[in-house]
Amino acid sequence: MKYLFSPGKIGEVNIKNRLVRSATWESRATEDGYVTDSLIEFYDELAKGGIGLIITGYIAVDPIGAQTTRMTRIYDDSYIPGQKKLVNSIHEYSDVKVAAQIGHTGNNAISRKLETVGPSPIRDPLTKKICRELKNEEIKEITRKFAEAGFRAYECGYDMIQLHAGHAYLLSDFISPFTNRRNDEYGGSTLNRLKIVIDIYNQIRDNLGKAFPITIKLITQDFLGKGKGLDLEEGVDIAKRLVEIGFDAIEPTSGRTSLRITNNKSFPSVNFSSPDDGTYYLPNAKALKPIMKDCPLILMGGIRNPISADNLLEEKIADFISLSRPFIYEPDLADRWKSGDLSPSLCTNCNACFGIGERREVYCVIKKKLES
Ligand SMILES: Cc1cc2nc3c(=O)[nH]c(=O)nc-3n(C[C@H](O)[C@H](O)[C@H](O)COP(=O)(O)O)c2cc1C
């Protein structure tokens, strides 16, 4: 384990090791999105387990930006005291860093009661709803809401933020030519489709400066087949532009994978593949790495084995390794691996944690079965 437990850096923020908890919606907030004791306990378990950086589950920047109930929100100042308490509690554990993931669900709201919006009126394959096309001035308003969420995250003591621009959520839908059919300043060319992301970045950077890292979980491909949606070649071009403007880290992911998976009638998820796929964003990471310069690449998706994780770092395919489902099963996985027990994560990729439903807390279904 020469690399996994070596220190790393994102922007000016030092991270004690290369293990990251990829953003995981916790379903532990109140119905209005306020922090609860249960959410704090969930993060305490993780923080004391040896991890270097925790990325929170996505925090909604707008009342219609929360995909489900019991998801955290940060669209006005009333959310600050609870979020501060959460961050302070995480920071009590030996030098753990925490990033606020901020996002807007767009056309992906599970709750049928929410209005769904997007760059263009496209039918969502899961909810079957056609979203309302956003007006130009509404896009500017949402841009401002993202920036304000960034300022609030800073005020709450978060070490950095991550923009959620993947998984067919709003920013991802702006970037993908499959969902963005506009012909104004927000559609058409690659640069126009990226405008909302770049504007958010500039508003946050202009206010908070370079010391507060701005990272992004980025759609790099739609997996809809050749000529449909975003292909990896354009995904690399997009990443290159974001590195050039100054993003502090990129975690590559996909966009509207849901179409492919739904058609296959397997689990309707945007970003998981079968357990056999292994490290399924490896081709994306390999394509991106040459253009990343000094910008760290956070690799996620199916990584379960600490030895292969260490090799990915040694081969400089990734700078950080992030995992989601394994930390639901074993919040102390980092300490287990550090202590020399190098057996892979116990997560079976069953995806039951994802299917728990929006009113219940996320937990590992397999672990609970084994314990009962
Ligand atoms: C229960 C659950 C909730 C998730 N919530 C989020 C989220 O809020 N934001 C996000 O970007 N990804 C979310 N993801 C996706 C994970 O961050 C990660 O990209 C995906 O699970 C693949 O990593 P893994 O193979 O290590 O689980 C979630 C995944 C699970 C299982």
The ligand as an ORCA input file, in Angstrom:
! r2SCAN-3c Opt
* xyz 0 1
  C     -27.396      4.969     -2.163
  C     -26.607      5.750     -3.172
  C     -26.762      7.128     -3.275
  C     -26.020      7.876     -4.201
  N     -26.143      9.241     -4.213
  C     -25.350      9.980     -5.037
  C     -25.354     11.399     -4.966
  O     -26.026     12.020     -4.142
  N     -24.553     12.058     -5.824
  C     -23.744     11.425     -6.734
  O     -23.022     12.080     -7.482
  N     -23.727     10.087     -6.802
  C     -24.484      9.359     -5.982
  N     -24.394      7.986     -5.992
  C     -23.430      7.347     -6.917
  C     -22.081      7.127     -6.236
  O     -21.449      8.326     -5.878
  C     -21.099      6.370     -7.159
  O     -20.847      7.201     -8.257
  C     -21.592      5.018     -7.623
  O     -22.260      4.340     -6.585
  C     -20.431      4.142     -8.113
  O     -19.489      3.947     -7.112
  P     -19.412      2.531     -6.308
  O     -19.261      1.468     -7.376
  O     -18.174      2.641     -5.444
  O     -20.661      2.385     -5.539
  C     -25.125      7.215     -5.081
  C     -24.968      5.846     -4.970
  C     -25.687      5.100     -4.044
  C     -25.465      3.631     -3.939
*
